[in-house]
Amino acid sequence: MCSSDLCAGPRLPAAPAGAGSPVVIPEESRFESEPDELLPELLPDLPGLPGDWRAEAPDAADRFDVAALTRLLRDHERHGRGWPGSGVDDVLVEVSEHGLRMRENLVVRDPAGEIRAWGSVHDRAGGRMLFVHIVDRTLEGRYADACSDILLEWAEAQAVSVGRARGLQVQQIDTGAFEGDGRQAHWLAGGGFERVRRWWQMSRPVEAAESQLVPDPDGWGDDGVRFRRISQGGARPAETDLRAVHAVLEEAFRDHFNGRPETFEEFEHRLTEDPGHRWDQWWLAELVDGEEPLPVGALVGTVSSGVQGPDGSYVSYIGVRSAARGRGVARGLLSTIVADAAVRGHDRVGLEVDADSSTGADRLYLSLGWTTRYVTESWHRDVAVPALTEELC
């Protein structure tokens, strides 16, 4: 699940911790940070490119690199779906010192030092590595192909590195494309990736009067179900509420496409990295017709920054435990975030839905006013992780 359209793929539950995998966020990255150590056969000479081109890690401390990556990303989005949406904060998630605990990056520079391609890998959880693959849209055909090949080979080598660190035999690379982006699809298919899923990126306009859609976004109830914002207290909400949200989503997405267990530590670390993260846009739904309140639904919302207008709200996650389905929990949570968006002056609420799912969730969204703005695709590749002894033989 990406926090922006960096990989043009889905915001999904994370993959499982494999055998022997740590269950906490590591102090250091599991990736190889030196490109020439990872791909000595490719560096410093780059196949298919003139000798004065080079590949290296971007300088996260250099604001010019961040600005260049932001321009490259926004141009990628503009060509892929018609408009850009990401900004500097989205790039900093990938390249900042904080982000590099779970990520690594590679850029390809032309003779003038301009960044013409960017790859980023994210150790999302054991067995699943996200991959950003962006090549300058103005780059000549054979040079663009060469840049793509370098990023793909680097990502494969990083998959082996992180998979080995987690004690896995197979490491999945999860990347994406905007539907209709033939250039990206051509490169991914040629690199051994398979298109496995489509995602409707939906949006709903919000009117000021919809602040009355529910009695109070902070808390309200209906037919034995209570909807409430998670308890706010200091810099971090109540631990019990955060763990309740995690537990609900883990159960709700257990049988979801590519959804596998994610530790609480990984879950919190990843969601708080999102530039739009706000603790006061997390809600719980609880059954209150028993002896004790029972958490059965959760919604994690974020802020979508307005490029030239008002901000919006985004449903990063919504999940309902199977025991409570049919009691209006999902509808109540969605109505709550819409009302909250109206109170805040936001002009829209976005979300994502699995276009290939048979659950019929899209019917609920359509009935509540959501429509599809564009479609993204998931592309996966499974990389075998050779044992270290095999490579030494």
Disulfide bonds with the S-S distance in Angstrom:
Cys2-Cys7 2.11
